[in-house]
Amino acid sequence: MITDCIKPDQKLAVGSHEYKEIIEKTMKISCLHDSTVMEVMWGLKNCMHRYVPAELTKDDRPLMSEGMKRVLDKHHFDYKPEIINDRIIEVACVKL
């Protein structure tokens, strides 16, 4: 599927350094894994529960992104990463 969807001049964004190494080595496809990709992956994972059954996504959802930490810190919110939920994320997006 990956080889069918990616063009030779494109890079594939991947969610872990291990994936990057494996795909580049075995499939010879250039991959990108950095802090920006991780922020995008965080956002995608937090939307996934709307489209995939919860039991498949519950354990794979990161608590917070670096961007969310910066927004909360900027506004001097006292928070714990484990209490961040969809509603807090939506409000933070509106406040940006």
ABEGO torsion letter per residue (X at the ends): XAAAABBAABBBBBABAAAAAAAAAAAGBBBBBBAAAAAAAAAAAAAAAAABBAAAAAAABBABBAAAAAAAAAAGBBBBAAABBAAAAAAAAAAX
